[in-house]
């Protein structure tokens, strides 16, 4: 299982954050549930910089329910005041039952009509030491009723995502297709239908998250070695990828980490 905060560029700035495993009944639908809670002083703002997973999230907020598509770039959300969110990082088998074309919500967050989900999760989060567990139970019950059991296509799509996002040894769509015993074209169609991104983009995102995590955890790491470890042609290739997605070079990231 990949770490839920791997895509968070500055984890020390996170508000109170909890990851809860899904119940077995919806393990085919959700990788994990994530619940941030914050209570900031008046005028205080907490910017959260994220390089998200190539996956969709269904999120219950105090104001309603939204569906966040897979992202191709880093994003920032500024937290203020007091609030919470309950999000489900969806596995492909669930995506196939909730949205017709996941590519249509790529890099977008759109309202999702689920008033009963909003009502039950909001009620669970209204108070109590076990509010998060009750919220996950309510969310899971809704998902189970909505999507049911996965079909063969959903099972195969889950296996694809697990491989592309969880196996550092897979560095190309060709390798992934061979491991899954499908053609590259079939892999591409599966990724488009269940994620909304090409498999190559999913691999690049995993690799970038891994490289950023290494820089974050080992600030003294040699960047040329980091590039080689995660399959970049050289340090310049790593730097271009950082700048393209994050807007700054790995060396600048290291400086920003030391400052925060």
Protein Blocks (a to p, Z undefined) as FASTA:
>chain_A
ZZfklmpmblmlpccdddddddfklmmmpmbdcdddddddehiacddddddddddddddd
fkbccdddddfbdcddddehjdddddddddfklmmmmpmblmlmgoiacddddfklmmmm
mmmmngcjklmmmmmmmmmmmmmmmnopadfklmmmmmmmmmmmmmmklcbfklmmmmno
pafklmmmmmmmmnopafklmmmmmmmmmmmmmmmmmmmbcfklmmmmnopablmlmmmm
mmmmnopafklmmmmmmmZZ
